[in-house]
Amino acid sequence: MEAMREDRELKSNLLVVAHMIHGSSEGQFSVRYCPGKLTRMEIESVGFEYANLGEMTKRYDMNSLRDRLEYRDR
């Protein structure tokens, strides 16, 4: 929000601001992207953590992971 107030270009493009807000952890958790096609430098240059897609796919079995909302329903 501070960047939006101070940057005229951001102020005129609220879609970018909304995207930035949704990608922000506000220090509560880390955001780690495993894009597969972007480089570590590209990811880290915008303030996110990078992880290798192949390594994370081995570590987290996508077929066995469940959405957190499923746990709340129990």
C-alpha positions as CSV (number, residue, x, y, z in Angstrom):
1,M,0.0,0.0,0.0
2,E,2.9,2.3,0.8
3,A,4.4,1.7,-2.7
4,M,1.0,2.5,-4.3
5,R,0.8,5.8,-2.4
6,E,4.3,6.8,-3.5
7,D,4.4,5.5,-7.1
8,R,2.2,7.3,-9.6
9,E,2.4,4.4,-12.1
10,L,1.2,1.9,-9.5
11,K,-1.5,4.2,-8.4
12,S,-2.9,4.2,-12.0
13,N,-2.8,0.4,-12.2
14,L,-4.6,-1.1,-9.3
15,L,-4.6,-4.6,-10.9
16,V,-0.8,-4.6,-10.4
17,V,-1.3,-3.5,-6.8
18,A,-3.8,-6.2,-6.1
19,H,-1.5,-8.8,-7.6
20,M,1.4,-7.5,-5.4
21,I,-0.8,-7.7,-2.3
22,H,-1.9,-11.3,-3.0
23,G,1.8,-12.3,-3.4
24,S,2.8,-10.7,-0.1
25,S,3.3,-12.7,3.1
26,E,3.6,-9.6,5.2
27,G,6.3,-11.5,7.2
28,Q,3.8,-14.1,8.4
29,F,5.1,-16.9,6.1
30,S,7.5,-17.3,3.3
31,V,6.5,-17.4,-0.4
32,R,8.5,-20.0,-2.4
33,Y,8.0,-20.3,-6.1
34,C,8.9,-23.4,-8.1
35,P,8.1,-22.1,-11.6
36,G,10.1,-24.6,-13.7
37,K,10.8,-22.0,-16.4
38,L,11.9,-18.9,-14.5
39,T,15.4,-18.6,-13.1
40,R,16.4,-18.3,-9.4
41,M,17.6,-14.8,-10.2
42,E,14.2,-13.8,-11.7
43,I,12.3,-15.1,-8.8
44,E,14.6,-13.7,-6.1
45,S,14.8,-10.3,-7.8
46,V,11.2,-9.6,-6.9
47,G,11.6,-10.7,-3.3
48,F,10.4,-14.3,-3.3
49,E,12.2,-17.4,-2.4
50,Y,13.1,-19.9,-5.2
51,A,12.9,-23.7,-5.1
52,N,13.7,-26.2,-7.8
53,L,10.4,-27.7,-9.3
54,G,11.9,-31.2,-9.7
55,E,13.1,-31.3,-6.1
56,M,9.8,-30.0,-4.6
57,T,7.8,-32.5,-6.7
58,K,9.8,-35.3,-5.2
59,R,9.5,-33.8,-1.7
60,Y,5.7,-33.2,-1.8
61,D,3.5,-35.8,-3.5
62,M,0.8,-33.8,-5.2
63,N,-1.5,-36.8,-5.2
64,S,-1.5,-37.0,-1.4
65,L,-1.7,-33.3,-0.5
66,R,-5.0,-31.9,0.5
67,D,-6.4,-28.4,0.8
68,R,-6.3,-26.9,4.3
69,L,-10.0,-26.3,4.1
70,E,-10.6,-30.1,4.1
71,Y,-9.1,-30.3,7.6
72,R,-11.4,-27.6,9.0
73,D,-14.5,-29.6,7.9
74,R,-13.7,-32.5,10.2
